[in-house]
Amino acid sequence: MAEPRLLHFGSAVVDFVYRLERLPKPGDDIIASSFQVSPGGGYNMMVAARRSGLSTAYAGLIGDGMAGAVLDKAFREEGIDLLQPPLRGEDSGVCIVLVTDDAERTFVSRPGAECRLTSAALSSLTTTGDDWFFTSGYTLAYPECRNEQARFIASLPAGSPFVFDPTGIVASIPPPILAQALSRADWLSCNRGEAEVIAGRGSCPEMAARLLEVHCPMAKGVVIRAGSEGAWLACRGEAPVFVPAFAVRTVDTNGAGDCHVGAFVAALATGLAPHQAVCYANAAAALSTERHGGATAPTRQQVDQFLKRAGRK
């Protein structure tokens, strides 16, 4: 049997990160305390999966401009394979990230080459039955590629695990496209706000139950991330359970959700049971918030040592 591999066909962009005391009001002129250019978007999730021991490849597109060059260098340095050639004549997308002193973040995105991916390009890739597939809501919201992405998702072999994270842009995904992704998902990972957009208001256990029974008929389980509190796990045929978070000194939550998803997929793909995988992901996400930046996921060894010290391994 081949080693499992993650194929991420969502968006990878470059973040322009500004650190501010507070968000600006209309007409404000605020001076940032720091500024950083770094790879972001789906890159953060892939880094988390790779550092947690899962072979990872990017099946999406990068551009041939400045942002694309930043991504190309970062992927190669992290040991993440690029499966598509750069798109000529267009750069990768960018995202302005405003990180405030309370560690919260606000995003403003501009898509680029990543939204030009076609189902034909994806279908031409060489894959195996051991591959795990992942995309996020961003590419399903882009008018340029959402139909192509949905077509590819529908074509995935029945035995190939597909993980979906709707992200904060979920309300902008056309309902038929969103329904197609949800109906094929083997695992759904989202936060409380995203779960509410899909399933309607309710407690996390109530929303998880509706997600499984109404929206994700093929899913083995649903994870609802509850920020610094922890996460809810609902597996089909079992009562939802709460997996508490870990107390750490948080300085930056940018990328914590991506880290959680990547670590969770890696833990599942490499043999952990779902409850153990969520606990592992909680630890990885917590550790990632102790450092500034988006791609701050810890290694598997660091997470294992942290869990051992916490008495939860």
Buried (B, 14 or more C-beta within 10 A) or exposed (E): EEEBBBBBBBBBBBBBBBBBEEEEEEEEEEEEEEEBEBBBBBBBBBBBBBBBBBBBBBBBBBBBBEBBBBBBEBBEEBEBBBBBEBBEEBBBBBBEBBBBEEBEBBBEBEBBBBBBBBBEBBEEBEBEEBBBBBBBBBBBBBEEBBBBBBBBBEEBEEEBBBBBBBBBBBEBBBEEBBBBBBBBBBBBBBBBEBBBBBBEEEEBBBBBBBBBEEBBEEBBBBBBBBEBBBBBBBBEEEEBBBBEBBEBEBBBBBBBBBBBBBBBBBBBBBEBEBBBBBBBBBBBBBBBBEEBBBBBBBBBEBBBBBBEEEEBB
